[in-house]
Amino acid sequence: MNKVIIGKHTLESLTTGMYADPYVVFREYVQNAADAIDNAVRQNLLTKDAAEIVIHLSPFERKIVISDNGTGISTDEVEQTLISIGNSQKKPEVDRGFRGIGRLAALGYCSKLTFETSAISENIGSRIVIDSRKLTQLLTAKDSRDVTITEVLGQVYSIEQYPENSTSHYFRVILDEVDEASGLNDYENVVSYISQNAPVPYDPTAFVWGEEIIKRLYAEGLEIESYNVLISFGNTIKPIYKPYKDRFLVDKGKNIFDSINDIEIIKIQQNNGSVMAITWLGKTNYLGSIYDKSIKGIRLRKGNIQIGDGQTLNAVFKDARFNGWSIGEVFISSTQLIPNARRDNLEKTPAYFTLTEQLQKVATEITREIRAASLRRNRELSEALDKAKVSAQTAVDAIGNGINATDKNRISSDLTIARRSVLQSNVSDESGTYYQDIAFDELDMLIGKMKGITTFKAINTLEGLTNTEKRILEKVFTAILASNASNASTIIDQILLSFTKGNKDV
């Protein structure tokens, strides 16, 4: 093991290479701030109401400051805590950030990354400055020798102390010369990202259901932790809330809005009966896909921090687009469900697959409700689909058993009429069009299959034959049976056997 080297390029992978989205830096620093605030509250250093996380954007100065009034870090621990990689003392079952890599997330988007912190009862503060430009130079430099992460880090950071009030406790992250192309100083985008991803409260004005959600979840034993996250821009400072609204757009062209009529709480249980997550779903009229990307889709959260995005749970729906018709959140409570390093999904543990299986059931019920709601609005289509279902089942039975020419013509005619009726039905929404298309395609397929159906079940089940070939074979079998030969059945069986062997040979 004395020859094992952790090379410098690993550092690149853990910083610029770890996250594709630059806005992730806000999630990483906010979740660390939330953990520090929790510790401060537990130590009675401050009350939860007095706790705050402030994000200050300065586009003109190309500067960002993220600060909190949590515990801070003591002088004797600051260097090891902030410069060490993957050596966090946090616990995944308690803390939101626990891998020890997120604090370096901003290195790829600024020229200088600074940490300033002070802990209670200390009359000094600590400042660590990391030179991002120098780090880039060292990572891109051609070097014939093996260069370790430790060597590189030792050349790019400095540490100093400064006088501070002994009653102060805080942590600040300062990004200097922020890359303008990153968009990290774009007020609207930053607010949108934080509102979706950070553990912020529901908007008490725009989303009156928020209070009801908190109350109902609490009744199930789940307390949702939220934090005062403020954004400072120019001369204004405002709180950030989750983007949920009571009324939202579903069809921009037709200016159609939908709204939440009620909240459904669903407990997701493990095989042993213990609760692994609790979900709230907004019961809407399902008028269409939600237009606002910041609220569409059921969201996965742990520690009230979003995992992935609004499309992460598309996979639990048989038709992924129906997640976009849904609104709600899945709050993970199980310690066996752990976010992966990128926090774009969960680690693939047995608990993950159990969660997925249970959420698939939820998705199936949502899909059923969407279809039922659509059919209620599209009565004409609903009636056409009911009739089409009967015709389709009759055709399926015929295909499986065999029918005479008279019944074949009648069933084919019924299918054609059903297809026309479905196609000509008036639909009032996107969902109606969806089910109309599905029914049309199914009926069209059955009409095609009926053309090759014969009176002989054995012929119908043969693969690899055209409809014309099936009809010729039908005439042959009919002629053999009409001959009243004693071995007619044997002859037919031999012919069928030859076709079966022929198919196998192919």
Beta strands, then each sheet from edge to edge (+ up, - down):
strand 1: 53-58
strand 2: 63-68
strand 3: 112-118
strand 4: 124-131
strand 5: 157-163
strand 6: 170-176
strand 7: 229-233
strand 8: 236-239
strand 9: 247-251
strand 10: 256-259
strand 11: 262-269
strand 12: 275-283
strand 13: 297-302
strand 14: 305-307
strand 15: 327-332
sheet 1: 5+ 4- 3+ 6- 2+ 1- 7- 8+
sheet 2: 9+ 10-
sheet 3: 11+ 12- 15+ 13+ 14-
end
